[in-house]
Amino acid sequence: MRRWRTPLALSACAAAILFGAAATTACGDKDGGDAAATTATGGSPGSTRTSTGSSSTASPQLDGPANKYSLLNPDDVGQNWITDIAGTFVLTAENYPKPPLFTDAASGKKLLEEWGYLGGFETGLTPEGRQTAVLNGSFYVLMEVHLFEDEAGAEKAYDYFIEKLNGTKGVSPIGTERIGNESAAYKAIQGKVAGSTLDQAVHEVVFRRGNLVALAVTVGADSLMRVDSVLSLAAMIDEKALGTRAAPTPTPTTNFTPPTFSSRTPSPSTTTSGSR
């Protein structure tokens, strides 16, 4: 899996964009897929903010490091997952703002600074067995968590992300229960799962809780996937933000970058684990 810096990669061959070389085995033929129809809960053009679903309306002021709100294996997701160490990164205003989410790095950095960006964290989970596991109902996972100085900045970032997603060709919103203070869910069909005739589905949830904006993505076989899987992952991140799920700082690896709000932000350990 390689670095992926934007939640807008649900067009073209999503798995290849999301997971780089590691997902070429899961992605299959680029020409095989059209977007599937869906709906959203959220707060920008094409969607509607909602108060249904989540029982909590709390809007906490969360501190860093951002990686403590990401999911760990095996503590959070169970067995049969491998953390994507090569695709695990601390995000900053310098390294995060890349096209297509932002027009260019300079304008992206300017927006992040205007929103009070404190930093973020990106990681992923690969199912043990890779495409064989996908053909049996497992899936790839990608997560990003971003922190802002205050709720107002997070709201602006969330609305920007959702506006971009709503305008992305081949991506359709899905109606789901709310996660966090506000959320939106999306789905796209992208080609075939490698080595099969099964359509490949990409599901994504973007949500905001207080000054945190997070996204969770799953990539798997459409006939074996439901939006429930990505909703469950997003809900666990939200539980960490609410303090109802343990949020320890992950074990360091060698590729972390010191964030702006802490002396260091380590990345998850290489422990194999995690089932959905």
N, C-alpha and C positions, 0 to 999 in steps of 0.2 A: 504494500500500500504506500502511496506517495502523498505528499502534502496536498491538501485541498483547502482553499481559502475562502470559499463563498457558498452560501446556501442556495445559489441560483443555478446549480449544475444539473437541473432536472430536465435538460433538453439534450439533443443529440444522443450520444451513448453515455448515459448517466454514470454507470459503474466505472467506465474507463476514466471519466473526468474525476469522479469521487475517489477512486482507489488506485488509479494509475496501473502500473504493470500487474499488480497482484489481482486486479479485477478483470484483466483481459480474459482470464479463464472463466469468469462468471458472467461476462458481458455478452459475448457472442457477436452476432451479425449486427452491424450498425444500422443496416437498412430494414431491420425486421419489425420496428415498432412505431405505433402511433400513441399519442397521449390518451389516457383514460379520463372520462368525465368524473369530476368531483366537486366539493364545496368547502367553505371555510368559516371559521370563527376568528375574528381578528379585528383590526382597526384601521383599515385604509381602503382605497377604492376597490370595489369588487367583493368586499367582505363586510361583516357586521360585528361590532363588539358585542359580547354576550356576558351575562352573569350566571349562566347555567353551567352545570357540570361540577367544577371544583367547589368544595364546601367552604374553603377559606378565602376571604377577601383581604387577608393581611398583605401589607406592602413593606417588607423589612428593608432596612438599610444594611446591605451585606458587605462584609470586608473580604479582602483577598487572603490567600491567592485563589484565583479562579478555578484552579484544577481540583480543589477540594469538593466542588459541586459536581464534578464529572463522575461517571460511574466506574467502579472498579470491579474486576473479576478476581476471585470468586465471591467477594463479600456482597456485591450487589446483584450480579447477573447469574451466579451459579457456575456450573461446570461446562466444559466443552467449548470454551472460547479462548482465543489467544489475543492479547493486547497487541495492537499494531505499533510497535515501538518506533519503526521508521517513519510512521505517519503521526507521531505525537510531538506537538510543538506548543511552546508558550507563544501567544500572539501579542503583538504590540501595535501601536499606531504606525510604526514604520514597516512591519512585515505583513500586516493583514490586508491593507487596502489594495486589492488587485482587481483588474477586470475579470469577469463581467459585472461583478457587484458594484464596482466603482469605475468611473470613466478612466481614471489613471491613478497612479500611486499618490501624486501630489494632492489632487482634489479629494481623494479618499482620506488621506491623513488629515486634511483640513476639516472635513466633516467629523471625523472621529474626535478630533481635539475640541471642536465646537460642542460635541455631545458629552464631553468630559470622560473620554475613554480611559479606563484604568488598566485595561489589559484583558487578555482572554486565554483560552486553552482549547486545543484541538486534539482529539484522539479517536481511535477506532477499535473495533473488535472484529476479528476474523474467525469464522466458525471452524473448528477442527474438522478436517475433511474437505474444506473449501467447497468447490462446486458440487462434489458428491453430497456433502451435507446440505447444500442449497436444494438439490433435487429431492431431498428427504424432508424439506420443510424448514431448514435453518436459513440464515441470512447474514449478510454483512451489515455492520453498524458503523455509523460515523456520528460523532458528537462535537459540538462547539459550545463553549460557555463564555460569555462576555460580561464584564463588570463596568459600570459607569459611576461617576461621582454622585449622581442622584437619580431619582425616579424620572424626572423630567427628561434627562439625557437619554435614559433607557427607552422611554416612550418614543422619542424621536428616532432612535436607531431601529426600534421594532417596526415603527410605521414605514421607515425607509425600506427595510428588508421585505416587508409584506407587499409594498407597492411594486418593488422590483419583481418579486415572485409572481404577483398577479399579472404582470406584463410580460412574463417569459413564455415564449411560444412552446407548446407541447406540454405545459404544466397546467393542471386543473385543480381548483380547491375542493376539499371534501368537508362535509358537515360532520363535526365531531363534538364531543363534550369539551368544555373549556379546561385548559391546563394553566395554572398560574393566574395572574390578574387578567391576562388576555392571551389568546393563542390563535393560530391558524394551522390548518393541515392541508397537505397537497399530495397528489399522486400523479405518476406518469408511467406509461408502459414504454420500455426501452429495449427493443430487440428481443432476443431469445437468451435464455440461460445456456451457456456453452455446453455443447454436447447433447442438446435436447431440442424438442420442439415447443417447450414451455415458454410463454411470454415472461419477460423479466419486469417486475414491478418495483418502482422506487416510491417509498412513502416518506414524507417529511413533516415534522411538527416544529414550528417556531413559537416560542412563548416568552412572556415577560413576567417576572416576579420581582416587584420592587425595582431595584437598580440593576437587576440581572436580566440579560437576554440570552436564551439558550436555544439550540436546535438539536434535533435528533433525526437521523436518517436511517432507514433500513432498505436493503436491496436484496430481493429474493424472487422466487418463482411466483407469478401472479396467482395461479390456481391454489397455491399453498399459503398465501399471505393475506392478512387482513390488517387494517389500520390499527387494530388493537395492540399489535406488537410495538409499534413506534410510540403509541400513546402511553403504553406501560413504561417504556424507557424514559420518556419525557416526564411522566409523573414521578418517577424515582428521583430525577434531578430536582424537580420541584420540592419533593420531600426534604432533600438536603438543604435547599434554600429556606424552607420553613423550620428546619431544626427537628423534624420528626424522624429523620433517618440520619445515622452517623455520617459525618462528613470529614474523615481524616485526610490529611495531606498525603498523596500517593508516594510510594517509594521512589527515590531518585533514579534516573537513568543518565546516560552520558550526553544526551542531546538537549538538555533544558537550557533556557536562556533566562537570566535574572529579569524579573518584571519590574515595573516602576514602583510598585507598592510593597515590595518585600525584598529582603536580601537575596532570596532565591526562591524559585518555584520549581520543584522537582516534577518529573514525569512519572507515570505509572510504572510499576515493576513489570518484569517480563514473565511473571507467573502465568502459566496456562490455566485457563478456566472457562467458565461462564456459559450456562445455557440460558435461553430466554425464559 
